[in-house]
Amino acid sequence: MGKYSYVFFTNAVEGRDDEYNAWYTGQHVPDVLQVPGFVAATRYRLTEHGAMGPTAQHRYLIIYEVETDTPEAVLAELGHRAPEMVMSDALRTDDLTGALWEAITDRLVAKR
């Protein structure tokens, strides 16, 4: 079975981070995880340490773990369900960016 990461960089509408985070973690992530093939998700917030390049324009990152032999079918099902998902106007939609990434190695771990 193929392993993928569906990665999105996002921002909240100015001054609405609390509302955005409550919706994203409490509503949106559980909705997406109901789609067959989506198995887990981790959300991140940008720190002031080490930010560089174009991703520094986004304050939030989510990495969904996807396991499937047919990623196009998983994304099609997500697209089919998307109109029924509760969205929040605290999410900025003008600058979000995302893509599906395919794992090309097993997870590599530091040797100590």
Secondary structure as the mmCIF struct_conf table of DSSP 4:
data_model
#
loop_
_struct_conf.conf_type_id
_struct_conf.id
_struct_conf.beg_label_comp_id
_struct_conf.beg_label_asym_id
_struct_conf.beg_label_seq_id
_struct_conf.end_label_comp_id
_struct_conf.end_label_asym_id
_struct_conf.end_label_seq_id
STRN STRN1 GLY A 2 THR A 10
STRN STRN2 ALA A 12 ALA A 12
HELX_LH_PP_P HELX_LH_PP_P1 VAL A 13 VAL A 13
TURN_TY1_P TURN_TY1_P1 GLU A 14 GLY A 15
HELX_RH_AL_P HELX_RH_AL_P1 ASP A 17 TRP A 23
HELX_RH_PI_P HELX_RH_PI_P1 TYR A 24 HIS A 28
HELX_RH_AL_P HELX_RH_AL_P2 VAL A 29 LEU A 33
TURN_TY1_P TURN_TY1_P2 GLN A 34 GLN A 34
BEND BEND1 VAL A 35 VAL A 35
TURN_TY1_P TURN_TY1_P3 PRO A 36 GLY A 37
STRN STRN3 PHE A 38 ARG A 45
BEND BEND2 GLU A 48 GLY A 50
BEND BEND3 GLY A 53 GLY A 53
HELX_RH_3T_P HELX_RH_3T_P1 PRO A 54 GLN A 57
BEND BEND4 ARG A 59 ARG A 59
STRN STRN4 TYR A 60 THR A 68
BEND BEND5 ASP A 69 ASP A 69
HELX_RH_AL_P HELX_RH_AL_P3 PRO A 71 ARG A 81
HELX_RH_3T_P HELX_RH_3T_P2 ALA A 82 GLU A 84
BEND BEND6 MET A 85 MET A 85
TURN_TY1_P TURN_TY1_P4 ASP A 89 ALA A 90
STRN STRN5 LEU A 91 LEU A 91
BEND BEND7 ASP A 94 ASP A 95
STRN STRN6 THR A 97 GLU A 102
BEND BEND8 THR A 105 THR A 105
HELX_LH_PP_P HELX_LH_PP_P2 ASP A 106 LEU A 108
#
